[in-house]
């Protein structure tokens, strides 16, 4: 079985790319797994074949549009058995993994930068048409929330499988002891005697509201790991008088170290189809406070293995932080329960479910009465 796995960038340093790399790692020995992408960064997967898809990467719109044309030509030339598209990547998909719904996302970016709103307005019609293509027969959604958004916003009426992202629970695990934690804090230049909050991800996914809470918790120090430009948030912290209690850290190739250096993971995002950083924090044994609407929140039983807050409601976020500040034992209990919950998920389970979908699609396409066979 020859699988065409179509993705803009095959790179494990970000969520969608990591999904692709982990699937390839699990399935590469079970089928001919060919990656069609513009960039390929997986030196530890020598058995995976790569086909470069050219794209004009002047901006996001030119990237998407030129990639679509090139991928279409390559699919017709190579004739794979199953085409697995990662979102808006090709017009001839058999199965689609939905990673985002830009039509739904637009509502959470009402106050975002004009450039982000402009992109969403342009890309949403393409995305709507993409989910209405005739050939695609199966949607893999990374959360129930995203599945419902794609069905509601884009009219998807075919098969759906919800598969939460897996987690590497060997890489993402708690620190072994207090001495190890102290070492990780030295790595990030964090104070040894403070309550360490951790935020990882795009700053628009809740960094501002987290900074707003620092004046209410004098013993807290925030480690903010983000590729986003920090100037706006540094100015916010300066105005609040808490700039010296934030460590702004750019790209970190070993995020597992940041989880082990921290006491609580705070991610009050109002939109994230999943939020892999949340499941990684849980696997690392941290108490987590998540925005209640994100996909990873579906894995949290409030008060049992994590806490949820109402995005945009400062009192809600503050109340959950106060709960942990007043009861460190509960924070430890929540973190231990969070890891146990994540141990039940794995990339192996995820890949097995995807492989079964491939088998179902090839069986369906071999039926002589299947009108979608081209």
Number of C-alpha atoms within 10 A of each C-alpha: 13 16 19 25 26 27 26 27 19 24 19 16 15 13 16 22 18 18 24 19 23 20 20 23 19 16 19 18 11 11 12 18 23 20 26 27 22 21 18 19 13 15 8 9 12 9 14 18 14 18 17 16 23 18 20 14 14 8 9 11 15 13 16 19 18 16 23 20 16 16 26 16 12 16 18 10 9 10 12 18 16 22 24 28 24 23 22 26 27 26 21 21 27 23 25 25 22 22 21 24 24 22 19 18 18 19 13 16 17 11 11 12 10 10 8 13 17 11 15 19 13 12 17 19 13 14 20 19 14 20 25 15 15 13 16 22 19 22 26 23 25 23 27 19 20 23 22 16 21 23 16 12 15 19 14 20 14 10 11 19 17 16 17 24 25 23 24 17 20 11 14 22 20 25 20 9 9 11 10 14 21 18 17 20 20 13 12 15 11 21 15 13 10 15 17 21 22 26 27 27 22 15 19 18 21 22 23 16 20 19 22 15 18 22 14 11 13 12 13 21 24 27 25 23 21 19 15 14 11 15 9 12 17 18 12 16 20 12 10 14 12 20 19 11 21 20 17 17 14 15 13 14 8 11 17 21 22 22 30 26 26 28 23 27 27 29 28 29 26 22 23 22 26 25 24 22 21 26 29 25 30 34 29 27 30 32 28 31 24 28 26 21 20 24 24 24 26 14 17 24 14 14 12 14 24 26 24 23 26 16 21 14 11 15 12 16 25 18 12 18 22 13 14 20 17 10 10 13 11 17 25 17 17 24 27 21 22 27 24 15 17 23 16 11 18 15 19 17 15 19 21 14 14 20 17 10 18 22 13 12 18 14 10 15 18 10 10 8 9 10 9 12 11 7
